[in-house]
């Protein structure tokens, strides 16, 4: 896990937070406006009905087409210009507000039609008997009064508090989630570093005994002895030691790839020469299996890392032999297009199922072979191949059918 990855995740989380806040703000604004409109509409309906009922008590009708006037967010006036009974108004309003589910606290005001000023006010109540209005010397018998209500707390403010409480909680949850993810990534990074350090130390420690074994095997092979057993066992030791050395080299190269410390040394090379050097260690094994290997196409010069390209083709040839039955046939075709050097490697092996082809380039992934356990490997060969090709700015494609063979096509930019 690289530092850049953690930075990208934190940056993405910050952008996500800004987007969430923006979306919440937009939605909150629209919800508040909608709720406010609904609240105002319900209040106007309730007050209109209250005005009509009050006029009916006086056996008259309201002449004004739109009797309810909204002064501000929480203040409304009903223009009825009639005799006002504060107790009756409170009783009617309780019924109307209850039917329309308006439960905000409110105060009732009596307005003089001529001065448009409040001449009397009282607190709205749920029970009529709790209304203990004191006379202010107002002549209630005159038909020159309007009434109105003032809600003590704006519905918009309450809704805003509720919505922004949800927004703040969402942001806190997002912060906690991002913090937890970053913590896990840091822990993962530490584990990756420990793992890579272990791999590096292990492979370097193994290189010394491998070199010693190789030297000893060479000495045994060079002894002029008629003892065929010594020669045979020395050869086995040499072959197995070379195989072990190749595996250690692959693991070490994989560790370099994970650290992004693998640097290519690009030189002009003969592509056919690279392939021939890659297949050279496998010719004896190919002969033992009664197999054939063909190289077709014209040779040409490519600018690549010779060392890693030899290992790349070795991995592909090694897989072709391991996953082939008797009489393996491997065909290597060299060609080029306007933009790419193209090398395809085809075998007649057991093939790869279509669903498995998506995973074969993953690190440590191995295609299931049922109860067959004689195919050795760590599952890092094709991952290494893909990584080296991508470092060369190229690509790899696979085409395979079960029990009909596999073709790997490699593209290197010219």
Secondary structure, DSSP 8 states (H G I E B T S, - for coil): --HHHHHHHHHHHHHHHHHHHHHHHHHHHHHHHHHHHHHHHHHHHHHHHHHHHHHHHTT-----SS-EEEEETTEEEEEEEE---HHHHHHHHHHHHHHTT--S-EEEEEEETTT--EEEEEE--SSGGG------S--TTSS-EEEEEEESS-HHHHHHHHHHHHHHHHHHHHHHHHHHHHHHHHHHHHHHHHHHHHHHHHHHHHHHHHHHHHHHHHHHHHS----HHHHHHHHHHHHHHHHHHHHHHHHHHHHHHHTT-----EEEEEHHHHHHHHHGGGHHHHHHTT-EEEEES---EEEEEHHHHHHHHHHHHHHHHHT--SS-EEEEEEEE-SSEEEEEEEE-SS---HHHHTTTTSTT-----TT-------S-HHHHHHHHHHHTT-EEEEEEETTTEEEEEEEEE-
